[in-house]
Amino acid sequence: MDASLSDSLDTVSSSLDINLLALRTIYDKCKDIHFHEFLIGGTTQAFVVHFDGMVNLELLDRDVLKPLLSESSDEWNCTEKELSSLITISDIRELSTLPELTFHISAGSVGLFVDGIARGFSLGLAKWEKRSIEEPSAESIIRGPREGFTETICVNTSMLRRKMKSTSLKMLAYHIGKHTQTEVVVVYMEGIANESLIEEVQSRINDIEIDGILESGYIEGLIEDNPFSPFPQIQVTERPDVVCAALLEGKVSILVDGTPVALIAPATLFSLLQSPEDYYQRFIIGTCIRWLRYLFFFITLLLPSLYVSILTFHQEMVPTSLLLSIAKSREDIPFPALIEALLMEVAFEALREAGVRLPKQVGAAVSIVGALVIGQAATSAGLVSSPMVMVVAITGIASFMMPQYSTGIALRMLRFPIMFLSGMLGLLGLMLGFILIVIHLCSLRSLGVPYLQPLAPIKVSELKDVLIRAPIWSMRTRPKFTGRSNDIRQPSGQKPEKAKGNESHD
């Protein structure tokens, strides 16, 4: 490769032939690249370059090629201002380096080059197939918005902007990945989110050096505090209303192009156990459902271990009639309670994963029928007892109560080591396992924020949205995640007054 061509691979040349040769070299062995050469006004040589399937060809022909081909001025200068007056599209960028132009071309823009002009132009005519806005399947609710994020980041940011019309909504764009150059957007509310939190998120994203980002899980794994913890330290959601609610609390959201899953940070254990519908229902109903969710949180984690420990070491804790019934059901079982529980739990987890991976039309049916058939067959064959099948079934149902899928997986993973401890040490092992989990949770941080906040360290003013779901009019302040912030959400005196009845007069 000669020196002139090598230099042309970096900067745009005034020679059209050098630019064309440089781009053909860059896009060598790319069957989907398209070059179209033409004459502006019949005299000036030019060409456009774009990828097939990523450009609106109708607009390209009508608003770009047709005006340029019909241009008749002899002293026409190709500048951004001149193009804007001639080409009827709004997104025109004048660039001087080929790497900048190839980035825009790869993103769906059209590159325009004119002979004698040492600059190129990026024309925003991107158009490709994309999924329409649908209801998120992983976060179903009864009352609330039915729209979810898509894989197109501009659609996702517009959904947030439609809900949050304030000029305080800020969005910072990054392009991460040596080869993918994936667009990542950090979203926050200026004046509400703490500057230290925003700077921490920006610092962690700027430190990322990787060849490609294909999903928000890449970002999550690269910015979380403790990657070896089974508990998620970043909240994920497909719902724009959840992101907007988090932004109003002073949190930061991260959107990644190509995925409908947004990240929210910092996350606490209690935020992962909350559902958006808690705030759409009346506060009494929301509080009761939240208590039920907390109860099933402990059932998911501890019920099989409690059953194994009592049945193995502490039979005296069971009423005599119930103990006799359990003993009768277990008289032909060849395995101890621990092995029995492990067999059923592993079989249940396998059925659940099979139901998720199978096509939707058969996945639910296979998982339900499989659980019924295997449970009944295992009981009839004398491999497991009926009480154990009930315990595993109740535990499985309880795990479905977790609003966050990643939180449910963490509990399902931790269930097994606690079962081993319970099978070896009884209730002492169960308590030991639970204490170790609590110690681990107390040590966790999410972008520097304690994972058990506001319970540890305790912040009494914020417990109104943890142990209960207080009425909307009583939530005057926002949570304090780092330092000081604009913590006043609404003025006092918002409680509705009881209306006086109309007095009838004769």
C-alpha positions as CSV (number, residue, x, y, z in Angstrom):
1,M,0.0,0.0,0.0
2,D,1.5,3.4,-1.0
3,A,1.8,6.3,1.3
4,S,-1.0,8.3,-0.3
5,L,-3.5,5.5,0.1
6,S,-2.3,4.9,3.7
7,D,-2.9,8.6,4.6
8,S,-6.3,8.5,2.9
9,L,-7.5,5.8,5.2
10,D,-7.5,8.3,8.0
11,T,-8.5,11.6,6.4
12,V,-10.8,12.6,3.7
13,S,-9.0,13.6,0.5
14,S,-10.0,16.2,-2.0
15,S,-9.5,13.6,-4.7
16,L,-12.7,11.5,-5.2
17,D,-10.8,8.6,-6.7
18,I,-8.6,8.3,-3.5
19,N,-11.6,8.4,-1.3
20,L,-13.4,5.8,-3.3
21,L,-10.3,3.5,-3.3
22,A,-9.8,4.0,0.4
23,L,-13.4,3.1,1.2
24,R,-13.3,0.1,-1.1
25,T,-10.2,-1.1,0.7
26,I,-11.9,-0.5,4.1
27,Y,-15.0,-2.4,3.1
28,D,-13.2,-5.1,1.2
29,K,-15.1,-8.5,1.3
30,C,-18.3,-6.8,2.5
31,K,-21.0,-7.9,0.2
32,D,-23.7,-5.7,1.7
33,I,-21.8,-2.4,1.0
34,H,-23.2,-0.3,-1.9
35,F,-21.4,2.5,-3.9
36,H,-23.3,4.7,-6.3
37,E,-21.4,7.2,-8.5
38,F,-23.1,10.1,-10.2
39,L,-22.6,13.6,-11.5
40,I,-23.9,16.7,-9.7
41,G,-25.5,18.9,-12.3
42,G,-23.8,16.8,-15.0
43,T,-20.3,18.2,-14.2
44,T,-19.1,17.4,-10.7
45,Q,-18.2,13.8,-9.8
46,A,-19.6,12.4,-6.5
47,F,-20.7,9.1,-5.0
48,V,-22.7,7.9,-2.0
49,V,-22.0,4.8,0.0
50,H,-24.3,2.9,2.3
51,F,-25.1,-0.6,3.6
52,D,-28.0,-2.5,2.1
53,G,-31.0,-3.0,4.4
54,M,-30.0,-0.1,6.7
55,V,-31.0,2.9,4.6
56,N,-34.4,4.4,3.5
57,L,-33.8,4.1,-0.3
58,E,-36.9,6.0,-1.1
59,L,-35.8,9.1,0.8
60,L,-32.2,8.7,-0.6
61,D,-33.5,8.8,-4.2
62,R,-36.1,11.5,-3.6
63,D,-34.4,13.9,-1.2
64,V,-30.7,13.4,-2.0
65,L,-29.9,12.0,-5.5
66,K,-32.7,13.8,-7.4
67,P,-31.9,17.3,-6.1
68,L,-28.2,16.8,-6.7
69,L,-28.6,15.4,-10.2
70,S,-30.9,18.3,-11.1
71,E,-28.5,21.0,-9.7
72,S,-27.6,23.5,-12.4
73,S,-25.4,26.1,-10.7
74,D,-21.9,26.3,-12.2
75,E,-20.3,27.7,-9.0
76,W,-21.8,25.3,-6.5
77,N,-19.8,24.8,-3.4
78,C,-20.4,21.6,-1.4
79,T,-20.8,22.8,2.2
80,E,-23.1,21.8,5.0
81,K,-25.1,25.0,4.5
82,E,-25.3,24.5,0.8
83,L,-26.4,20.9,1.2
84,S,-29.0,21.9,3.8
85,S,-30.6,24.3,1.3
86,L,-30.6,21.7,-1.5
87,I,-31.2,18.4,0.3
88,T,-34.4,18.2,2.2
89,I,-33.2,16.2,5.2
90,S,-32.3,17.6,8.6
91,D,-29.6,15.3,9.7
92,I,-26.5,16.4,7.8
93,R,-23.0,16.3,9.3
94,E,-19.8,17.5,7.8
95,L,-16.8,15.3,8.7
96,S,-13.2,15.4,7.9
97,T,-11.9,11.9,8.9
98,L,-12.8,8.5,7.4
99,P,-13.1,6.8,10.8
100,E,-15.9,9.2,11.8
101,L,-17.6,8.7,8.5
102,T,-17.3,4.9,8.6
103,F,-18.8,4.9,12.1
104,H,-21.9,6.8,10.9
105,I,-22.1,4.6,7.7
106,S,-22.1,1.5,9.9
107,A,-24.8,3.0,12.0
108,G,-27.1,3.3,9.0
109,S,-26.2,6.8,7.6
110,V,-25.3,7.5,4.0
111,G,-21.9,8.8,3.2
112,L,-21.6,11.5,0.5
113,F,-18.3,12.4,-1.2
114,V,-17.8,15.2,-3.8
115,D,-14.7,15.6,-6.0
116,G,-12.6,18.5,-5.0
117,I,-14.0,18.7,-1.4
118,A,-11.7,17.4,1.4
119,R,-14.6,16.5,3.5
120,G,-17.4,13.9,3.6
121,F,-21.0,14.2,4.6
122,S,-23.1,11.9,6.8
123,L,-26.7,11.9,5.8
124,G,-29.1,10.5,8.5
125,L,-31.3,8.2,6.5
126,A,-31.1,5.1,8.7
127,K,-34.0,2.7,8.5
128,W,-34.1,-0.9,9.5
129,E,-36.6,-3.5,10.8
130,K,-37.4,-3.2,14.5
131,R,-39.8,-4.7,17.0
132,S,-42.9,-2.7,17.9
133,I,-43.6,-1.7,21.5
134,E,-45.2,-4.6,23.4
135,E,-46.1,-5.5,27.0
136,P,-43.1,-6.9,28.9
137,S,-43.6,-10.6,29.5
138,A,-41.2,-10.9,32.4
139,E,-42.9,-8.1,34.5
140,S,-46.6,-8.6,34.1
141,I,-49.0,-6.5,36.2
142,I,-52.7,-6.1,36.5
143,R,-52.9,-2.3,36.8
144,G,-50.4,0.0,35.1
145,P,-48.8,0.8,31.8
146,R,-48.6,-2.0,29.2
147,E,-45.6,-0.7,27.3
148,G,-42.1,-2.0,27.5
149,F,-38.7,-1.2,26.1
150,T,-37.6,-2.4,22.6
151,E,-34.2,-3.2,21.2
152,T,-33.9,0.3,19.6
153,I,-32.3,2.8,21.9
154,C,-33.8,5.9,20.3
155,V,-37.3,4.4,20.9
156,N,-36.4,3.7,24.5
157,T,-35.1,7.2,25.2
158,S,-38.2,8.7,23.5
159,M,-40.5,6.6,25.8
160,L,-38.7,8.1,28.8
161,R,-38.8,11.6,27.4
162,R,-42.6,11.2,26.9
163,K,-43.1,10.3,30.5
164,M,-40.6,12.8,31.9
165,K,-41.1,16.1,30.2
166,S,-38.8,18.1,32.5
167,T,-35.6,19.6,31.1
168,S,-33.8,18.2,34.1
169,L,-33.9,14.8,32.4
170,K,-30.3,14.3,31.1
171,M,-28.9,11.6,28.9
172,L,-25.2,11.1,28.3
173,A,-24.2,8.9,25.4
174,Y,-21.1,6.6,25.2
175,H,-19.9,4.2,22.5
176,I,-18.4,1.1,24.0
177,G,-16.8,-1.9,22.3
178,K,-13.9,-1.9,19.9
179,H,-15.9,-3.7,17.2
180,T,-19.5,-3.2,18.1
181,Q,-19.3,0.5,19.1
182,T,-22.6,-0.1,21.1
183,E,-24.4,3.1,22.2
184,V,-24.8,3.2,25.9
185,V,-26.9,6.0,27.5
186,V,-26.7,7.1,31.1
187,V,-30.0,8.7,32.2
188,Y,-30.5,10.8,35.4
189,M,-32.4,13.7,36.8
190,E,-30.3,16.8,37.2
191,G,-30.8,18.3,40.6
192,I,-32.2,15.1,42.1
193,A,-29.5,12.5,41.5
194,N,-26.3,13.1,43.6
195,E,-23.3,14.3,41.6
196,S,-21.1,11.8,43.4
197,L,-23.4,8.9,42.1
198,I,-23.4,10.3,38.6
199,E,-19.6,10.6,38.6
200,E,-19.2,7.1,39.9
201,V,-21.3,5.6,37.2
202,Q,-19.5,7.7,34.5
203,S,-16.1,6.6,35.9
204,R,-17.0,2.9,35.8
205,I,-18.4,3.1,32.3
206,N,-15.3,5.1,31.0
207,D,-13.1,2.3,32.5
208,I,-14.7,-0.4,30.3
209,E,-12.4,-1.7,27.5
210,I,-13.9,-4.6,25.6
211,D,-14.2,-5.8,22.1
212,G,-18.0,-5.8,22.1
213,I,-21.2,-5.1,24.1
214,L,-24.2,-7.2,23.0
215,E,-26.5,-6.9,25.9
216,S,-26.9,-4.9,29.1
217,G,-25.6,-7.9,31.1
218,Y,-22.1,-7.1,29.8
219,I,-22.4,-3.6,31.4
220,E,-23.9,-5.0,34.6
221,G,-21.0,-7.5,35.0
222,L,-18.4,-4.8,34.4
223,I,-19.7,-2.1,36.8
224,E,-21.1,-4.1,39.8
225,D,-19.2,-4.0,43.1
226,N,-19.0,-7.7,43.9
227,P,-19.3,-10.0,40.9
228,F,-18.9,-13.1,43.0
229,S,-22.1,-12.5,45.0
230,P,-25.2,-14.5,44.0
231,F,-27.3,-11.4,44.7
232,P,-27.8,-8.9,41.9
233,Q,-26.4,-5.4,42.7
234,I,-28.0,-3.7,39.7
235,Q,-31.7,-3.7,39.1
236,V,-33.0,-4.7,35.7
237,T,-36.3,-3.8,34.1
238,E,-38.1,-3.7,30.7
239,R,-40.6,-1.1,32.0
240,P,-40.2,2.7,31.3
241,D,-42.4,3.5,34.3
242,V,-40.1,1.6,36.6
243,V,-37.1,3.6,35.2
244,C,-38.9,6.9,35.6
245,A,-39.8,6.1,39.2
246,A,-36.2,5.2,39.9
247,L,-35.0,8.5,38.3
248,L,-37.4,10.5,40.6
249,E,-35.8,8.7,43.6
250,G,-32.3,10.0,42.6
251,K,-31.1,6.8,40.9
252,V,-29.3,6.4,37.6
253,S,-30.4,4.3,34.7
254,I,-28.3,2.8,31.9
255,L,-29.8,2.0,28.5
256,V,-28.0,-0.2,26.0
257,D,-28.7,-0.3,22.3
258,G,-29.8,-3.7,21.1
259,T,-31.6,-4.9,24.2
260,P,-34.9,-4.0,25.9
261,V,-33.5,-4.4,29.4
262,A,-32.5,-1.3,31.2
263,L,-30.2,-1.1,34.3
264,I,-31.0,0.9,37.4
265,A,-28.4,1.7,40.0
266,P,-27.9,1.7,42.9
267,A,-30.1,-1.2,43.9
268,T,-31.0,-2.5,47.4
269,L,-32.4,-5.8,48.4
270,F,-35.8,-4.1,49.2
271,S,-36.0,-2.4,45.9
272,L,-35.5,-5.8,44.2
273,L,-38.5,-7.1,46.2
274,Q,-40.8,-4.3,45.2
275,S,-43.2,-4.4,42.2
276,P,-44.3,-1.3,40.3
277,E,-47.9,-2.4,41.0
278,D,-47.3,-1.8,44.7
279,Y,-47.6,1.9,43.9
280,Y,-50.6,1.6,41.5
281,Q,-52.9,-0.1,44.0
282,R,-54.3,1.5,47.1
283,F,-51.6,1.6,49.9
284,I,-53.4,-1.0,52.1
285,I,-53.5,-3.6,49.3
286,G,-49.9,-2.7,48.3
287,T,-48.7,-3.2,51.9
288,C,-50.4,-6.6,52.3
289,I,-49.0,-7.8,49.0
290,R,-45.6,-6.6,50.1
291,W,-45.8,-8.5,53.4
292,L,-46.9,-11.6,51.5
293,R,-43.9,-11.2,49.2
294,Y,-41.5,-10.9,52.2
295,L,-43.0,-14.1,53.8
296,F,-42.5,-16.1,50.6
297,F,-39.0,-14.7,50.3
298,F,-38.1,-16.6,53.5
299,I,-40.2,-19.6,52.5
300,T,-38.3,-19.8,49.2
301,L,-34.9,-19.7,51.0
302,L,-35.6,-21.8,54.1
303,L,-38.6,-24.1,53.9
304,P,-36.9,-27.2,52.4
305,S,-34.0,-26.8,54.8
306,L,-36.4,-26.4,57.8
307,Y,-38.2,-29.6,56.8
308,V,-34.9,-31.5,56.4
309,S,-33.5,-30.3,59.7
310,I,-36.7,-31.0,61.7
311,L,-37.2,-34.4,60.1
312,T,-33.6,-35.4,60.6
313,F,-32.7,-34.0,64.0
314,H,-35.7,-32.4,65.7
315,Q,-38.6,-34.8,65.4
316,E,-39.8,-33.7,68.9
317,M,-40.8,-30.4,67.5
318,V,-43.5,-32.0,65.3
319,P,-46.9,-32.8,66.8
320,T,-47.3,-36.5,67.4
321,S,-50.2,-37.0,64.9
322,L,-48.4,-35.2,62.2
323,L,-45.1,-37.0,62.9
324,L,-46.9,-40.4,62.7
325,S,-48.4,-39.3,59.3
326,I,-45.0,-38.3,58.0
327,A,-43.4,-41.5,59.3
328,K,-46.1,-43.6,57.6
329,S,-45.5,-41.8,54.3
330,R,-41.7,-42.3,54.6
331,E,-41.6,-45.9,55.8
332,D,-40.8,-47.2,52.3
333,I,-38.5,-44.4,51.2
334,P,-34.9,-45.7,50.8
335,F,-33.2,-42.2,51.1
336,P,-32.7,-39.9,54.0
337,A,-34.6,-36.6,54.0
338,L,-31.6,-34.6,52.7
339,I,-31.2,-36.8,49.6
340,E,-34.9,-36.9,49.0
341,A,-35.1,-33.1,49.1
342,L,-32.1,-32.7,46.8
343,L,-33.6,-35.1,44.2
344,M,-36.9,-33.3,44.1
345,E,-35.4,-29.8,44.1
346,V,-33.0,-30.7,41.2
347,A,-35.9,-32.2,39.3
348,F,-38.1,-29.2,39.9
349,E,-35.3,-26.7,38.8
350,A,-34.7,-28.8,35.6
351,L,-38.4,-28.7,34.7
352,R,-38.5,-25.0,35.3
353,E,-35.6,-24.3,33.1
354,A,-37.0,-26.7,30.4
355,G,-40.2,-24.7,30.5
356,V,-38.4,-21.4,30.0
357,R,-36.3,-22.7,27.1
358,L,-39.0,-24.6,25.2
359,P,-41.3,-22.7,22.8
360,K,-44.1,-20.7,24.4
361,Q,-46.8,-22.9,23.0
362,V,-45.5,-26.0,24.8
363,G,-43.2,-24.7,27.5
364,A,-45.9,-24.0,30.2
365,A,-47.7,-27.3,29.5
366,V,-44.5,-29.4,29.6
367,S,-43.4,-27.8,32.9
368,I,-46.8,-28.3,34.6
369,V,-47.5,-31.7,33.2
370,G,-43.9,-32.8,33.9
371,A,-44.1,-31.7,37.5
372,L,-47.4,-33.5,38.0
373,V,-46.3,-36.7,36.3
374,I,-42.8,-36.9,37.9
375,G,-44.1,-36.0,41.3
376,Q,-46.9,-38.7,41.2
377,A,-44.5,-41.3,39.6
378,A,-41.8,-40.6,42.2
379,T,-44.4,-40.9,45.1
380,S,-45.9,-44.2,43.6
381,A,-42.4,-45.6,43.1
382,G,-41.5,-45.0,46.7
383,L,-38.6,-42.7,45.9
384,V,-40.0,-39.6,47.7
385,S,-42.7,-39.0,50.2
386,S,-45.9,-37.0,49.7
387,P,-44.9,-34.3,52.3
388,M,-41.7,-33.7,50.5
389,V,-43.5,-33.2,47.2
390,M,-45.7,-30.6,48.9
391,V,-42.7,-28.8,50.4
392,V,-41.0,-28.6,47.1
393,A,-44.1,-27.5,45.3
394,I,-44.8,-24.7,47.9
395,T,-41.2,-23.6,47.6
396,G,-41.4,-23.5,43.8
397,I,-44.6,-21.4,43.9
398,A,-43.0,-19.1,46.5
399,S,-40.0,-18.4,44.2
400,F,-42.4,-17.2,41.5
401,M,-43.4,-14.4,43.9
402,M,-40.1,-12.6,43.4
403,P,-40.6,-9.6,41.0
404,Q,-36.9,-9.7,39.9
405,Y,-35.9,-12.9,38.1
406,S,-32.3,-12.5,39.1
407,T,-33.3,-12.3,42.8
408,G,-35.3,-15.5,42.5
409,I,-32.3,-17.3,40.9
410,A,-30.1,-16.2,43.9
411,L,-32.5,-17.7,46.4
412,R,-32.8,-20.9,44.4
413,M,-29.0,-21.2,44.4
414,L,-28.6,-20.5,48.1
415,R,-31.3,-23.0,49.0
416,F,-28.9,-25.9,48.3
417,P,-26.0,-25.1,50.6
418,I,-28.4,-24.3,53.4
419,M,-30.0,-27.7,52.8
420,F,-26.6,-29.4,53.2
421,L,-26.0,-27.5,56.4
422,S,-29.4,-28.4,57.7
423,G,-29.0,-32.1,56.8
424,M,-25.6,-32.2,58.7
425,L,-26.3,-29.9,61.7
426,G,-30.0,-29.5,61.9
427,L,-31.5,-26.2,63.0
428,L,-28.0,-25.1,64.0
429,G,-26.9,-25.5,60.4
430,L,-29.9,-23.7,59.1
431,M,-29.3,-20.7,61.5
432,L,-25.6,-20.8,60.6
433,G,-26.4,-20.6,56.9
434,F,-28.9,-17.8,57.4
435,I,-26.5,-15.8,59.5
436,L,-23.8,-16.1,56.9
437,I,-26.2,-14.8,54.3
438,V,-27.1,-11.8,56.4
439,I,-23.5,-11.0,57.0
440,H,-22.8,-11.2,53.3
441,L,-25.8,-8.9,52.6
442,C,-24.6,-6.4,55.2
443,S,-21.2,-6.3,53.4
444,L,-22.6,-5.8,49.9
445,R,-22.6,-2.4,48.2
446,S,-24.3,-1.2,45.0
447,L,-22.2,1.6,43.7
448,G,-21.1,2.3,47.2
449,V,-24.6,2.2,48.7
450,P,-25.3,-0.4,51.5
451,Y,-27.3,-3.3,50.1
452,L,-29.7,-3.4,53.1
453,Q,-30.3,0.3,53.3
454,P,-32.5,1.7,54.9
455,L,-32.7,-1.2,57.4
456,A,-28.9,-1.5,57.8
457,P,-27.8,1.2,58.4
458,I,-31.2,2.1,59.7
459,K,-32.9,5.2,58.4
460,V,-36.3,5.6,60.1
461,S,-37.7,8.2,57.7
462,E,-37.2,5.8,54.7
463,L,-38.8,2.7,56.4
464,K,-42.2,3.9,55.2
465,D,-41.5,2.5,51.8
466,V,-39.8,-0.8,53.0
467,L,-41.8,-2.5,55.8
468,I,-45.0,-0.9,54.5
469,R,-46.1,0.9,51.4
470,A,-47.2,4.2,52.9
471,P,-49.8,6.4,51.2
472,I,-48.5,8.6,48.4
473,W,-49.3,11.8,50.2
474,S,-47.0,10.7,53.2
475,M,-43.9,10.1,51.0
476,R,-42.6,13.7,51.2
477,T,-38.9,12.8,50.9
478,R,-36.8,10.8,48.5
479,P,-34.4,8.1,49.6
480,K,-30.8,9.4,50.4
481,F,-28.4,7.1,48.5
482,T,-25.2,9.1,48.6
483,G,-24.5,12.4,50.3
484,R,-27.1,15.2,50.2
485,S,-29.6,15.7,47.4
486,N,-32.9,17.4,46.6
487,D,-34.9,15.2,48.9
488,I,-38.2,17.0,49.0
489,R,-40.6,15.2,46.8
490,Q,-43.8,17.1,47.6
491,P,-44.9,19.7,50.2
492,S,-46.8,18.8,53.3
493,G,-50.5,19.1,53.6
494,Q,-51.3,16.7,50.7
495,K,-53.5,14.4,52.7
496,P,-57.0,14.6,51.4
497,E,-59.6,16.0,53.8
498,K,-62.8,14.3,54.5
499,A,-65.6,16.0,52.5
500,K,-68.5,17.4,54.5
501,G,-71.9,16.0,53.6
502,N,-74.4,18.3,51.9
503,E,-77.1,19.5,54.3
504,S,-80.6,19.4,53.1
505,H,-82.9,22.3,53.7
506,D,-86.6,22.4,53.7
